[in-house]
């Protein structure tokens, strides 16, 4: 059996402005959805999305794309995916 190492291919960062988060859209498609779709098209299906502030806005990605969503419970302390 081959020992496969998991690698981080990239990060999708969604910024917040004034305590409000919006899903950014380009040509009517949410940017995060487009990036996940493009990863799937490239054969990358093991995708983890780290969420913090307003994390409930991204839960639908689990059902729609089969990604893993991980809570960053310390987002308020570090403001990033430490």
N, C-alpha and C positions, 0 to 999 in steps of 0.2 A: 504494500500500500504506500502510495506517495504521500509525503508530508508537505501539504500545501500551506503556505504562509498567507495570512490575510493581509492585504495592503489597502491603505487609504488611497483611493484614486483621486478624490477631490472633495471639496467642501462647497455646500450650498449655504450661503449666509443670507438670512432675511433680517433686515435691520428694522428697528422700531423707531418711530418718531413721535415725540410728545405722548408717550405711554400708549400709543395706538399702533396696532399692526395691521397691515393690509397685505393680502396676497397679490403680489406684483404680476400683472398680465402683460403679455406681448401678443399682439394680433389675436386677442380673445382667448388665449391659452395661459393658464397660470405658469409662471416661470419655473417653479419647482416641479410642476407636472411635466413640462417640456423636457427638463433636464433628466428626470427619471425615465421618461419615455425614450430619450436618446440613449441613455445608459442601457436600457433593455434592448434597443435595436443593435447596440454594439456587443450584446451577449453578456452584459453585466447585470445580474439579477439579485445578487446579495447586497442590498442597499440598506444602510442604517441612517435614519434621520434623527438628529439630536434636537430636542425641543426644550424650551424653557418657558419664557413669558408667553402667555396666551396659547399654551400648547394644545388646547382643545381644538384650535383652528386647523391643526394638521393631522388629527386622528383619522380622518377619512382616507388618508394616503395608504393606510394598512389594507383596507378593503379594496380600494381602487387599483393599487399597484403591487400589493404584496410586500411592501417594504417593512422593515422593523423600525418602530419609533421608540426612542430611548428618552426618558425624562432626565433633564439636568436640573436636579432639585436645588443646586447651588447657583443657578443663573443670576440670582439677585446679588450674590457676593462677588462672582468673578466676571459676569457679563460676557462669557464666552464658553466654548467647549474645552475646558482645561484639560 
